[in-house]
Amino acid sequence: MGLKDEEIIERLMEENTSFRQMKLQHLEYEKQLEDYLKKSYLTPAEQQEVHRLKKMKLALKDKMYKEIADYRKREEGA
């Protein structure tokens, strides 16, 4: 049976500096978004920043899932 995503993420966090940096940056974007979304009103500039952060967070998530898929393929092929 194959590894679960959580198990692969744990391994990549330990073994892969690039993945670890992406994960930490993703968490930072998430924290920034949470801070903005706690506000009852966002200025137009803040709304733009929220949109930008969402796009960047999604791009990182896509990269991380590609790394997870690549890791899974390597493990299954081993």
C-alpha positions as CSV (number, residue, x, y, z in Angstrom):
1,M,0.0,0.0,0.0
2,G,1.3,3.5,-0.9
3,L,2.2,6.2,1.5
4,K,-0.4,8.8,2.6
5,D,0.2,12.4,1.7
6,E,0.8,13.3,5.3
7,E,3.6,10.7,5.6
8,I,5.2,12.0,2.4
9,I,5.0,15.6,3.6
10,E,6.7,14.6,6.8
11,R,9.5,12.9,4.9
12,L,9.9,15.8,2.5
13,M,10.0,18.3,5.3
14,E,12.9,16.4,6.8
15,E,14.7,15.5,3.6
16,N,14.0,18.3,1.1
17,T,15.1,21.9,1.9
18,S,13.2,23.3,-1.0
19,F,10.0,21.6,0.0
20,R,10.4,22.7,3.6
21,Q,10.8,26.3,2.4
22,M,7.7,26.1,0.3
23,K,5.7,24.6,3.1
24,L,6.8,27.4,5.6
25,Q,6.1,30.1,3.0
26,H,2.6,28.6,2.4
27,L,1.9,28.7,6.1
28,E,3.1,32.3,6.2
29,Y,0.7,33.3,3.4
30,E,-2.1,31.4,5.2
31,K,-1.3,33.4,8.4
32,Q,-1.3,36.7,6.5
33,L,-4.6,35.9,4.9
34,E,-6.2,35.0,8.2
35,D,-5.1,38.3,9.6
36,Y,-6.7,40.2,6.7
37,L,-9.9,38.1,6.9
38,K,-10.3,38.9,10.6
39,K,-10.9,42.5,9.7
40,S,-14.5,43.7,9.2
41,Y,-13.5,45.9,6.3
42,L,-10.7,45.8,3.8
43,T,-9.5,48.7,1.8
44,P,-9.1,48.3,-2.0
45,A,-5.4,47.9,-1.5
46,E,-5.9,45.2,1.2
47,Q,-8.4,43.4,-1.1
48,Q,-5.7,43.4,-3.8
49,E,-3.2,42.0,-1.4
50,V,-5.6,39.3,-0.3
51,H,-6.1,38.3,-3.9
52,R,-2.3,38.3,-4.5
53,L,-1.7,36.2,-1.4
54,K,-4.3,33.7,-2.5
55,K,-2.7,33.3,-5.9
56,M,0.7,32.9,-4.4
57,K,-0.5,30.4,-1.8
58,L,-2.2,28.3,-4.5
59,A,0.9,28.3,-6.7
60,L,2.9,27.0,-3.8
61,K,0.3,24.4,-3.1
62,D,0.5,23.2,-6.7
63,K,4.3,23.0,-6.5
64,M,4.2,21.1,-3.2
65,Y,1.6,18.5,-4.6
66,K,3.9,18.0,-7.6
67,E,6.8,17.3,-5.3
68,I,4.5,14.8,-3.4
69,A,3.5,13.1,-6.6
70,D,7.1,12.9,-7.8
71,Y,8.1,11.4,-4.4
72,R,5.3,8.9,-4.6
73,K,6.4,7.8,-8.1
74,R,10.1,7.4,-6.9
75,E,9.0,5.3,-3.9
76,E,6.7,3.1,-6.0
77,G,9.5,2.6,-8.5
78,A,12.1,1.7,-5.9
